[in-house]
Each structure stands twice: as structure tokens, then as C-alpha cells.
Amino acid sequence: MARPKGSADLLEDRRWRALTLLDTGLSLNEVARRMRSSASSVLRWRNARRRGGAEALRVRFSPGRPLKLERRSGGSW
């Protein structure tokens, strides 16, 4: 399942909502179904919270592939 589009705040909020549901006693599969994610994602978020607390649930920047072109002197590509 692909990562949903949205700001970092929206993605973090989604993780916290899923963990709140998990804390109420719902199963991993039920939380995943309600959040429209995979059970493995919910499990990963739960384990991350156990290991690193709130900081572990923050969305990390994904820089993507580095550029192959180098900037030439003179300001043009």
C-alpha cells in the first residue's frame, strides 16, 4: 500500500489516531482497516512509539534521487 499524500502533520496525526485506536483495545487488523493502512504499518508505528516515543513517529524527509547534472559556471544548466 502506498504512502498517502499529505503534509507531515497530516501523516503524523494519522499515526497518532491509529495508536489511539490500538490503545483502546482494537486489534492491529481492525485499526488498519479503519485507518485504511496495512497491519504491518500499524505494528511498525506501535513499535516505533515503544522505542522512541513521539519523536519516533515524526515523518522524516525523503530527499529522493540525487541530481545527475552539475551546475556549470555561468548559471546555466
N, C-alpha and C positions, 0 to 999 in steps of 0.2 A: 504494500500500500504506500503510495507516495505521500511525502510530507505535505500537509495542507498549506495553502498560500495564506499569508497574513504577516502582520508585524510580529516582532519578537514578543511584544507584550501580549498579543492575542495567543501566540503559541504557548507562552508560559502560563497564561491564565487557563488554557485548555488542560495543561498538565496538572495544575493545582485542582481544577474541578474534578478531574479523573481520580486523583488521590483522595479527595474529599469523599467521593462516592465509595472508593475502596475502604476508607476508614469507617464507613457506616456498616460494613459487613458484606457488601456485594462481592461477588466472585470476580476474578480477573476477566473472565469471558463476558459477564454481564456489563461490567464497566466499559470494556472495549466496545461492546455492541452499542451502548448508549452514547459513547463518545465518537463512534464511527472510526475507530482505530483498531489496531491489532492487539491481541492479548499480550504479545511479546513486548510491544511498546509500553503498555501499562506496567508490565513487570519490570522493564528497564527503568521507568520513571520511579517506581517504588524503591528499587534497589539503589538508584542514584540518591534519592532522598535519605535513605538509611545511611549511606556512606558519607554524603557531603552536605546534607541539609538543603536549604533553599538555594544556595549558590550552585549546587549540582543540577538544579532544574532550569537554570538560565539557558537561553538559546545562545549558542556560540556562532560567531560569524564564520561563514563558509566562503573563502576567497575565490574558489573556482580555479580553473586552469590559468597558469601564468601566460602572459602575452609572449608571443614569439618575436614580434617586431621590436626593434630597439629604436629609440628616438634619435634622429640624426641631428647634428648641429645645424642650426638654422631654423629649427622649429617645425619642420615638416616631417611627415612620415615617409 
